[in-house]
Amino acid sequence: MTPVVTSSPTPQAQQSATPAPEPEPDFPLWQVSALGTATLPTALDGSAFLVGARAELDLWRIGLLVTVDQSGTTPFTLSSGQQWTALGGYAVLVNKWARLRLLGGVSGTSTTSLAPTVGANLRVGWSFLGAEAAAVLTPFGAFQQLDLRAEGILRGGIFELHAGYRARFLDATGAGTLFTSAPLAGPHVAVGLAF
């Protein structure tokens, strides 16, 4: 009698013990930036310039933006008052490459009362190169302004350098001269940290 040979079942391929990587979110869950800013004079004959700071915080789609500016004339004689804006808003578009925020809040100076303010900013870019455009409007009140800004962004690690152009129409007295006087406009730079 011939013995019957039975084949043993082939062992199944062992599954990898390494878990599948978590998918990356479509946009950063939070971001913080703090920048020193300057809008430079277009001439060295006493034309005005601005120095200040800009801070931004994003938590998911909620954003906060605070700016402070102080004007002066060459050679860097600063005025005694500051203008500031505090805005909160929501990103109606956000992904890895772009963010569009709609903002609302208040603006004022160190010598006037508060005034309602609206704004928007759009930022596009990649890991080290980007661009941003922003507009802020305070249409009525004791302090009125229209602030327009467009800049390119160079990023290395946590450091950011912005360079572009800014035009700021300002009526700090509420006298209705927001668009009848020449804006403070010129090359704009900002440098600081973002992470």
C-alpha positions as CSV (number, residue, x, y, z in Angstrom):
1,M,0.0,0.0,0.0
2,T,1.4,3.4,-1.1
3,P,1.3,6.1,1.6
4,V,-0.7,9.2,0.8
5,V,1.3,12.4,0.9
6,T,-0.7,15.5,1.9
7,S,0.7,18.9,1.2
8,S,0.5,21.3,4.1
9,P,-1.1,24.7,3.3
10,T,1.3,27.4,2.4
11,P,1.7,30.0,5.1
12,Q,0.1,33.3,4.4
13,A,2.3,36.3,3.9
14,Q,2.9,38.1,7.1
15,Q,1.4,41.5,7.3
16,S,3.6,44.4,8.0
17,A,3.6,45.4,11.7
18,T,4.2,49.1,10.7
19,P,0.9,51.1,10.9
20,A,-0.2,53.1,7.9
21,P,0.9,56.7,8.1
22,E,-1.6,59.3,9.2
23,P,-2.8,61.4,6.3
24,E,-1.6,65.0,6.4
25,P,-4.3,67.6,7.0
26,D,-5.3,69.7,4.0
27,F,-4.1,72.9,5.9
28,P,-2.1,73.7,9.0
29,L,-4.2,73.4,12.2
30,W,-2.6,76.4,13.7
31,Q,-0.1,79.2,12.7
32,V,1.5,82.1,14.6
33,S,3.5,85.0,13.1
34,A,5.1,88.1,14.6
35,L,6.7,90.6,12.2
36,G,8.3,94.0,12.5
37,T,7.1,96.2,9.6
38,A,8.2,99.4,7.8
39,T,6.8,101.4,4.9
40,L,9.7,103.3,3.5
41,P,9.6,106.9,2.1
42,T,9.8,107.3,-1.6
43,A,12.1,110.3,-1.3
44,L,14.6,111.5,1.3
45,D,13.2,115.1,1.5
46,G,11.0,114.7,4.6
47,S,8.3,112.4,3.1
48,A,6.5,110.2,5.7
49,F,7.2,106.6,6.5
50,L,5.7,104.0,8.9
51,V,7.2,101.6,11.3
52,G,5.2,99.1,13.3
53,A,4.4,95.5,14.0
54,R,2.0,92.8,12.8
55,A,0.9,89.7,14.7
56,E,-1.3,86.9,13.4
57,L,-2.8,83.8,15.0
58,D,-4.8,81.1,13.1
59,L,-6.5,78.2,14.9
60,W,-8.1,76.0,12.2
61,R,-10.2,78.5,10.3
62,I,-10.4,81.2,13.0
63,G,-7.9,84.0,12.6
64,L,-6.8,87.0,14.6
65,L,-4.8,90.0,13.2
66,V,-3.3,92.9,15.2
67,T,-1.3,95.7,13.6
68,V,0.3,98.8,15.2
69,D,1.8,101.6,13.1
70,Q,3.7,104.8,14.0
71,S,4.4,107.5,11.4
72,G,7.4,109.7,11.1
73,T,9.4,111.8,8.7
74,T,13.0,111.4,7.6
75,P,15.4,111.3,9.4
76,F,13.2,109.0,11.6
77,T,11.5,111.5,13.8
78,L,8.5,109.5,15.1
79,S,5.1,111.1,15.8
80,S,3.7,110.9,19.3
81,G,0.7,108.8,18.4
82,Q,0.1,105.3,17.2
83,Q,-2.6,103.8,14.9
84,W,-3.7,100.3,15.6
85,T,-6.1,97.7,14.2
86,A,-7.5,94.5,15.9
87,L,-9.4,92.1,13.7
88,G,-10.9,88.6,14.0
89,G,-12.2,86.5,11.2
90,Y,-12.9,83.3,9.4
91,A,-11.0,81.6,6.5
92,V,-13.6,81.0,3.8
93,L,-10.9,79.3,1.7
94,V,-8.0,77.3,3.2
95,N,-5.7,74.5,2.0
96,K,-2.0,73.7,1.7
97,W,-1.4,76.5,-0.8
98,A,-3.9,79.3,-0.1
99,R,-5.9,81.0,2.6
100,L,-8.5,83.7,2.2
101,R,-9.7,85.3,5.4
102,L,-12.6,87.8,5.9
103,L,-12.1,90.0,9.0
104,G,-13.9,92.4,11.2
105,G,-13.0,94.4,14.3
106,V,-12.0,97.9,15.4
107,S,-9.3,100.4,14.7
108,G,-8.2,103.6,16.5
109,T,-5.4,105.8,17.5
110,S,-3.9,106.7,20.8
111,T,-5.9,109.9,20.8
112,T,-9.2,109.0,19.2
113,S,-12.1,106.7,19.9
114,L,-12.7,103.3,18.3
115,A,-14.1,102.8,14.8
116,P,-15.5,99.7,13.2
117,T,-13.2,98.0,10.6
118,V,-13.5,95.3,8.0
119,G,-10.8,93.6,6.0
120,A,-9.6,90.6,4.0
121,N,-6.3,89.0,3.1
122,L,-5.3,86.3,0.7
123,R,-2.0,84.3,1.1
124,V,-0.7,81.8,-1.4
125,G,2.5,79.9,-1.5
126,W,4.6,76.9,-1.0
127,S,7.1,75.9,1.7
128,F,9.6,78.7,1.1
129,L,8.0,81.2,-1.4
130,G,4.7,82.9,-1.3
131,A,2.7,86.1,-1.8
132,E,0.1,88.0,0.2
133,A,-2.5,90.7,-0.6
134,A,-4.5,92.5,2.1
135,A,-7.1,95.3,2.4
136,V,-8.4,97.0,5.6
137,L,-11.2,99.6,5.6
138,T,-12.4,101.8,8.4
139,P,-15.3,103.6,6.6
140,F,-16.6,105.9,9.2
141,G,-16.0,107.2,12.7
142,A,-13.4,109.4,14.4
143,F,-10.7,107.4,12.7
144,Q,-10.9,106.4,9.0
145,Q,-8.5,104.5,6.9
146,L,-8.0,102.4,3.8
147,D,-4.9,100.2,4.0
148,L,-3.8,98.2,0.9
149,R,-0.8,95.9,0.8
150,A,0.8,93.4,-1.6
151,E,4.0,91.6,-0.9
152,G,6.1,88.6,-1.8
153,I,7.2,86.2,1.0
154,L,10.5,84.4,1.4
155,R,10.6,81.8,4.2
156,G,13.5,79.9,5.7
157,G,12.6,77.7,8.7
158,I,10.7,79.9,11.2
159,F,12.0,83.2,9.6
160,E,10.0,85.2,7.1
161,L,10.9,88.2,5.0
162,H,8.2,90.1,3.2
163,A,8.8,92.7,0.5
164,G,6.2,94.6,-1.5
165,Y,4.2,97.8,-1.7
166,R,1.8,99.5,0.7
167,A,-0.6,102.4,0.2
168,R,-2.4,103.8,3.3
169,F,-5.2,106.5,3.1
170,L,-5.7,108.0,6.5
171,D,-8.0,110.5,8.1
172,A,-7.2,110.5,11.8
173,T,-9.7,113.4,12.5
174,G,-12.9,112.0,11.0
175,A,-13.2,115.1,8.9
176,G,-14.1,113.3,5.7
177,T,-10.8,113.7,4.0
178,L,-10.0,110.0,3.6
179,F,-9.8,110.0,-0.2
180,T,-9.0,113.7,-0.8
181,S,-5.5,113.6,0.5
182,A,-2.5,111.8,-0.9
183,P,-1.9,108.3,0.6
184,L,1.2,107.4,2.5
185,A,2.6,104.9,-0.1
186,G,5.9,103.2,-0.8
187,P,8.0,100.1,-0.6
188,H,7.0,97.9,2.3
189,V,9.1,95.3,4.2
190,A,8.4,93.0,7.1
191,V,10.6,90.6,8.9
192,G,10.1,88.2,11.8
193,L,9.1,84.7,12.9
194,A,6.3,82.4,11.7
195,F,5.6,78.9,12.8
